[in-house]
C-alpha cells in the first residue's frame, strides 16, 4: 500500500489464497479473502 504523493510504501501485504482455480470470482470465495479485505480496507483512508 502506498501513501499519498509523493508516494512512499506504507505497508506490504503478501496475499496467499487457498483457491486452486484462481479466477477473480473463485478468489473471493477463499476463506481468507475476507480477512485480507478487512485488513487492507482499514488501512485505507481518504488521504491515501
N, CA, C and O atoms as a GROMACS GRO file, in nm:
protein
  192
    1UNK      N    1   0.085  -0.115   0.000
    1UNK     CA    2   0.000   0.000   0.000
    1UNK      C    3   0.090   0.122   0.000
    1UNK      O    4   0.193   0.126   0.067
    2UNK      N    5   0.050   0.223  -0.077
    2UNK     CA    6   0.128   0.346  -0.088
    2UNK      C    7   0.059   0.461  -0.017
    2UNK      O    8  -0.063   0.461   0.000
    3UNK      N    9   0.137   0.560   0.024
    3UNK     CA   10   0.082   0.681   0.083
    3UNK      C   11   0.048   0.780  -0.028
    3UNK      O   12   0.066   0.751  -0.146
    4UNK      N   13  -0.003   0.896   0.012
    4UNK     CA   14  -0.033   0.999  -0.088
    4UNK      C   15   0.096   1.051  -0.148
    4UNK      O   16   0.205   1.018  -0.101
    5UNK      N   17   0.085   1.131  -0.252
    5UNK     CA   18   0.202   1.182  -0.324
    5UNK      C   19   0.283   1.276  -0.238
    5UNK      O   20   0.225   1.352  -0.161
    6UNK      N   21   0.413   1.273  -0.246
    6UNK     CA   22   0.493   1.174  -0.319
    6UNK      C   23   0.484   1.040  -0.247
    6UNK      O   24   0.509   1.030  -0.127
    7UNK      N   25   0.448   0.940  -0.320
    7UNK     CA   26   0.418   0.809  -0.262
    7UNK      C   27   0.540   0.744  -0.198
    7UNK      O   28   0.650   0.745  -0.252
    8UNK      N   29   0.514   0.688  -0.082
    8UNK     CA   30   0.612   0.602  -0.015
    8UNK      C   31   0.537   0.475   0.025
    8UNK      O   32   0.414   0.472   0.030
    9UNK      N   33   0.611   0.372   0.051
    9UNK     CA   34   0.549   0.244   0.088
    9UNK      C   35   0.496   0.256   0.231
    9UNK      O   36   0.570   0.285   0.325
   10UNK      N   37   0.367   0.232   0.244
   10UNK     CA   38   0.301   0.236   0.375
   10UNK      C   39   0.303   0.097   0.437
   10UNK      O   40   0.332   0.082   0.556
   11UNK      N   41   0.273  -0.006   0.357
   11UNK     CA   42   0.275  -0.143   0.405
   11UNK      C   43   0.278  -0.239   0.287
   11UNK      O   44   0.244  -0.204   0.174
   12UNK      N   45   0.320  -0.361   0.316
   12UNK     CA   46   0.325  -0.466   0.215
   12UNK      C   47   0.242  -0.583   0.266
   12UNK      O   48   0.258  -0.625   0.381
   13UNK      N   49   0.155  -0.635   0.181
   13UNK     CA   50   0.070  -0.747   0.218
   13UNK      C   51   0.099  -0.863   0.124
   13UNK      O   52   0.081  -0.851   0.003
   14UNK      N   53   0.144  -0.974   0.178
   14UNK     CA   54   0.162  -1.096   0.100
   14UNK      C   55   0.029  -1.170   0.101
   14UNK      O   56  -0.015  -1.220   0.204
   15UNK      N   57  -0.033  -1.178  -0.016
   15UNK     CA   58  -0.164  -1.240  -0.027
   15UNK      C   59  -0.147  -1.383  -0.076
   15UNK      O   60  -0.093  -1.407  -0.184
   16UNK      N   61  -0.194  -1.478   0.004
   16UNK     CA   62  -0.188  -1.619  -0.033
   16UNK      C   63  -0.327  -1.677  -0.012
   16UNK      O   64  -0.374  -1.691   0.101
   17UNK      N   65  -0.392  -1.710  -0.122
   17UNK     CA   66  -0.526  -1.766  -0.117
   17UNK      C   67  -0.522  -1.916  -0.142
   17UNK      O   68  -0.436  -1.966  -0.214
   18UNK      N   69  -0.615  -1.986  -0.081
   18UNK     CA   70  -0.616  -2.132  -0.091
   18UNK      C   71  -0.689  -2.184  -0.214
   18UNK      O   72  -0.699  -2.306  -0.232
   19UNK      N   73  -0.740  -2.098  -0.298
   19UNK     CA   74  -0.814  -2.142  -0.418
   19UNK      C   75  -0.720  -2.208  -0.518
   19UNK      O   76  -0.609  -2.160  -0.543
   20UNK      N   77  -0.765  -2.318  -0.574
   20UNK     CA   78  -0.685  -2.385  -0.676
   20UNK      C   79  -0.705  -2.319  -0.812
   20UNK      O   80  -0.607  -2.292  -0.882
   21UNK      N   81  -0.827  -2.293  -0.850
   21UNK     CA   82  -0.857  -2.226  -0.977
   21UNK      C   83  -0.866  -2.077  -0.952
   21UNK      O   84  -0.971  -2.028  -0.910
   22UNK      N   85  -0.761  -2.007  -0.976
   22UNK     CA   86  -0.754  -1.866  -0.939
   22UNK      C   87  -0.818  -1.774  -1.040
   22UNK      O   88  -0.750  -1.709  -1.119
   23UNK      N   89  -0.947  -1.768  -1.038
   23UNK     CA   90  -1.017  -1.666  -1.114
   23UNK      C   91  -1.059  -1.560  -1.013
   23UNK      O   92  -1.064  -1.589  -0.894
   24UNK      N   93  -1.087  -1.440  -1.056
   24UNK     CA   94  -1.128  -1.337  -0.960
   24UNK      C   95  -1.248  -1.379  -0.874
   24UNK      O   96  -1.252  -1.350  -0.754
   25UNK      N   97  -1.344  -1.446  -0.934
   25UNK     CA   98  -1.461  -1.486  -0.855
   25UNK      C   99  -1.429  -1.597  -0.756
   25UNK      O  100  -1.478  -1.594  -0.643
   26UNK      N  101  -1.349  -1.694  -0.797
   26UNK     CA  102  -1.316  -1.802  -0.704
   26UNK      C  103  -1.226  -1.752  -0.591
   26UNK      O  104  -1.232  -1.805  -0.480
   27UNK      N  105  -1.144  -1.654  -0.618
   27UNK     CA  106  -1.059  -1.598  -0.514
   27UNK      C  107  -1.141  -1.533  -0.403
   27UNK      O  108  -1.103  -1.539  -0.286
   28UNK      N  109  -1.251  -1.473  -0.439
   28UNK     CA  110  -1.338  -1.409  -0.340
   28UNK      C  111  -1.404  -1.511  -0.249
   28UNK      O  112  -1.450  -1.476  -0.140
   29UNK      N  113  -1.410  -1.635  -0.291
   29UNK     CA  114  -1.471  -1.740  -0.210
   29UNK      C  115  -1.372  -1.808  -0.116
   29UNK      O  116  -1.412  -1.892  -0.035
   30UNK      N  117  -1.246  -1.775  -0.126
   30UNK     CA  118  -1.145  -1.834  -0.038
   30UNK      C  119  -1.172  -1.789   0.106
   30UNK      O  120  -1.211  -1.674   0.128
   31UNK      N  121  -1.154  -1.878   0.202
   31UNK     CA  122  -1.185  -1.844   0.341
   31UNK      C  123  -1.106  -1.724   0.394
   31UNK      O  124  -1.156  -1.649   0.478
   32UNK      N  125  -0.984  -1.705   0.347
   32UNK     CA  126  -0.901  -1.597   0.400
   32UNK      C  127  -0.923  -1.464   0.327
   32UNK      O  128  -0.867  -1.362   0.368
   33UNK      N  129  -1.003  -1.464   0.222
   33UNK     CA  130  -1.025  -1.341   0.146
   33UNK      C  131  -1.082  -1.230   0.234
   33UNK      O  132  -1.032  -1.118   0.228
   34UNK      N  133  -1.182  -1.259   0.313
   34UNK     CA  134  -1.247  -1.158   0.399
   34UNK      C  135  -1.146  -1.098   0.498
   34UNK      O  136  -1.151  -0.978   0.525
   35UNK      N  137  -1.057  -1.179   0.550
   35UNK     CA  138  -0.956  -1.130   0.643
   35UNK      C  139  -0.862  -1.030   0.574
   35UNK      O  140  -0.834  -0.924   0.629
   36UNK      N  141  -0.814  -1.065   0.455
   36UNK     CA  142  -0.729  -0.972   0.379
   36UNK      C  143  -0.805  -0.845   0.345
   36UNK      O  144  -0.752  -0.735   0.360
   37UNK      N  145  -0.928  -0.860   0.300
   37UNK     CA  146  -1.010  -0.746   0.260
   37UNK      C  147  -1.026  -0.649   0.377
   37UNK      O  148  -1.005  -0.528   0.361
   38UNK      N  149  -1.063  -0.699   0.494
   38UNK     CA  150  -1.084  -0.613   0.610
   38UNK      C  151  -0.955  -0.546   0.656
   38UNK      O  152  -0.956  -0.428   0.692
   39UNK      N  153  -0.847  -0.619   0.654
   39UNK     CA  154  -0.718  -0.564   0.698
   39UNK      C  155  -0.674  -0.448   0.608
   39UNK      O  156  -0.632  -0.343   0.657
   40UNK      N  157  -0.684  -0.468   0.477
   40UNK     CA  158  -0.643  -0.364   0.382
   40UNK      C  159  -0.741  -0.247   0.384
   40UNK      O  160  -0.699  -0.132   0.378
   41UNK      N  161  -0.869  -0.275   0.392
   41UNK     CA  162  -0.970  -0.168   0.392
   41UNK      C  163  -0.950  -0.075   0.512
   41UNK      O  164  -0.969   0.046   0.500
   42UNK      N  165  -0.913  -0.130   0.628
   42UNK     CA  166  -0.890  -0.048   0.748
   42UNK      C  167  -0.771   0.046   0.730
   42UNK      O  168  -0.768   0.153   0.790
   43UNK      N  169  -0.674   0.006   0.649
   43UNK     CA  170  -0.557   0.091   0.626
   43UNK      C  171  -0.586   0.206   0.530
   43UNK      O  172  -0.514   0.307   0.529
   44UNK      N  173  -0.689   0.191   0.449
   44UNK     CA  174  -0.724   0.296   0.355
   44UNK      C  175  -0.790   0.412   0.427
   44UNK      O  176  -0.868   0.393   0.520
   45UNK      N  177  -0.761   0.531   0.383
   45UNK     CA  178  -0.833   0.647   0.430
   45UNK      C  179  -0.841   0.746   0.317
   45UNK      O  180  -0.787   0.721   0.210
   46UNK      N  181  -0.906   0.855   0.336
   46UNK     CA  182  -0.928   0.949   0.225
   46UNK      C  183  -0.800   1.017   0.180
   46UNK      O  184  -0.798   1.081   0.075
   47UNK      N  185  -0.693   1.005   0.258
   47UNK     CA  186  -0.568   1.072   0.225
   47UNK      C  187  -0.467   0.982   0.156
   47UNK      O  188  -0.357   1.027   0.124
   48UNK      N  189  -0.501   0.856   0.132
   48UNK     CA  190  -0.405   0.762   0.069
   48UNK      C  191  -0.404   0.784  -0.079
   48UNK      O  192  -0.330   0.716  -0.151
   0.00000   0.00000   0.00000
